[in-house]
Amino acid sequence: MTGPAPLLVVGDALLDHDLCGKAERLAPDAPVPVVGGVRRTTRPGGAALAAWLAAADGRDVTLVTALGRDPASERLCELLAGRVRVVGLPLRGTLSSKTRVLAEGRPMLRLDDGEGRAGEATEEARRAVAGAGAVLVADYGRGSADALREVLAEAAGRAPVVWDPHPRGGVPVPGVRMVTPSAAEARAFAARVGAGVGEEPDDPAGLRGAARDAGALVDAWRAASVVVTLGGRGALLSHGGTPLMVPSPVTAEGDACGAGDRFAAAAAGALADGDLTETAVRAAVHAATRFVAEGGVRSLGTGTGSGAAPEPAGGPTDDALRTAARVRAAGGTVVAAGGCFDLLHAGHVALLQAARRSGDCLIVCVNSDASVRRRKGQGRPLVNVADRIRVLRALECVDGVAVFEEDTPEQLLGELRPHIWAKGGDYAMAPLPEAPLVASWGGQVVLFPYLDGRSTTGIAARAALRG
């Protein structure tokens, strides 16, 4: 089985800092909040963040960007070393960096430094683009994409190119597979090409305006598709005709900084792997939603100023444990649910959807094949564990799947340590052996309504009679 396809990222790198603390009083000399107990984190920003996130997906990532000899450029190179291959363009000036001041996770102020711009393209950078199997252009308006415009146009004719535009950058080259503006950016870009529709009072959700903007930009930019990202609502995909709305699987509240880069990196990666555009957009919406729910960019830096390394490859259980750890570290609520999930049916889906709405991530704990046989008999499971995992992970409400070999999930729960252990309402009158364990770390068992008349055993019996 091959791994994720390589990805080339072209764009303007930044260096980002967060100063996080608490604001509990006003300064005595001015009516401004005093932020105390500050913890400083540093991470890649701009195109470097997009490359970082793509590498965290297990990809071989090359970043073509403008770097200099200034301290910010040197610090960024340290963060990327061993994780992302960097092909440098000359930088005129100093690398741009931004510093956010946050109080209890809420941004209060941002300071911007450095106005460096990319110089002429190098031969090494041109070769990198010319040989790329898939490209993400993360344009932050500082000239890197402009310097490589000609070779990017050639790449768009032979490989999937995703272009994440910036109001201060150039327009995408013709023939790109996907352009990913936000709703505000799409409105501004559409106005520039003479197709802006303005505000519509009878369009409170903004979908009709976003659809018109996207359709106009498909034509103006000669792009295969334009995807307007709509924040927590999802994204609107247009090929120029009737658009496709791809909603977020859940409402994720949190720091949305970097969510656009997470969306673009996931979409470009999916296209690099050969997925259809619609499939790539769905994957990107899910990835961006999960990114925000897990704490966003604040989960990428450490107090020492170094970034978190990309997660090593692993099975679904390892992925689930890491997801739970990230959500917990970001202050979110981890929800877990368990069962065989043999022949997934409406009762299962209703339970999982309700459970996911009660927290910030949902981990599904699944019995292994041997565990199912011990519980249900030699004729079960009807569906092997690999296929059950694949079906569960395809549900938008599921953030991870973990497998346990034992008859009950206590050992796995001890590793996950969920805040909520979700069970169907049919367990209301039965003692739950795992309840004391969940309570031992302050967790809570919660019952959710169960749809009557739905069961794998009943479905299998009816199928056998009809067969």
Stockholm file with secondary structure:
# STOCKHOLM 1.0

chainA/1-467         MTGPAPLLVVGDALLDHDLCGKAERLAPDAPVPVVGGVRRTTRPGGAALAAWLAAADGRDVTLVTALGRDPASERLCELLAGRVRVVGLPLRGTLSSKTRVLAEGRPMLRLDDGEGRAGEATEEARRAVAGAGAVLVADYGRGSADALREVLAEAAGRAPVVWDPHPRGGVPVPGVRMVTPSAAEARAFAARVGAGVGEEPDDPAGLRGAARDAGALVDAWRAASVVVTLGGRGALLSHGGTPLMVPSPVTAEGDACGAGDRFAAAAAGALADGDLTETAVRAAVHAATRFVAEGGVRSLGTGTGSGAAPEPAGGPTDDALRTAARVRAAGGTVVAAGGCFDLLHAGHVALLQAARRSGDCLIVCVNSDASVRRRKGQGRPLVNVADRIRVLRALECVDGVAVFEEDTPEQLLGELRPHIWAKGGDYAMAPLPEAPLVASWGGQVVLFPYLDGRSTTGIAARAALRG
#=GR chainA/1-467 SS CCCCCCEEEEECEEEEEEEEEEEEEECTTSSCEEEEEEEEEEEEEEHHHHHHHHHHTTCCEEEEEEECSSHHHHHHHHHHTTTSEEEEEEEESCCCEEEEEEETTEEEEEEEECCCEECSCCHHHHHHHHTCSSEEEECCSSSHHHHTHHHHHHHHTTSCEEEECCTTSCCCCTTCSEECCBHHHHHHHHHHTTCCCCCCTTCTTCHHHHHHHHHHHHHHHTCSCEEEECGGGEEEEESSSSCEEEECSSCCCSCCTTHHHHHHHHHHHHHHTTCCHHHHHHHHHHHHHHHHHTTGGGGTBCTTSCBCCCCCCCCHHHHHHHHHHHHHHTTCCEEEEEECCCSCCHHHHHHHHHHHTTSSEEEEEEECHHHHHHHHCTTCCSSCHHHHHHHHHHSTTCCEEEEECSSSSHHHHHHHCCSEEEEEGGGTTSCCTTHHHHHHTTCEEEEECCCTTCCHHHHHHHHHHHC
#=GC SS_cons         CCCCCCEEEEECEEEEEEEEEEEEEECTTSSCEEEEEEEEEEEEEEHHHHHHHHHHTTCCEEEEEEECSSHHHHHHHHHHTTTSEEEEEEEESCCCEEEEEEETTEEEEEEEECCCEECSCCHHHHHHHHTCSSEEEECCSSSHHHHTHHHHHHHHTTSCEEEECCTTSCCCCTTCSEECCBHHHHHHHHHHTTCCCCCCTTCTTCHHHHHHHHHHHHHHHTCSCEEEECGGGEEEEESSSSCEEEECSSCCCSCCTTHHHHHHHHHHHHHHTTCCHHHHHHHHHHHHHHHHHTTGGGGTBCTTSCBCCCCCCCCHHHHHHHHHHHHHHTTCCEEEEEECCCSCCHHHHHHHHHHHTTSSEEEEEEECHHHHHHHHCTTCCSSCHHHHHHHHHHSTTCCEEEEECSSSSHHHHHHHCCSEEEEEGGGTTSCCTTHHHHHHTTCEEEEECCCTTCCHHHHHHHHHHHC
//
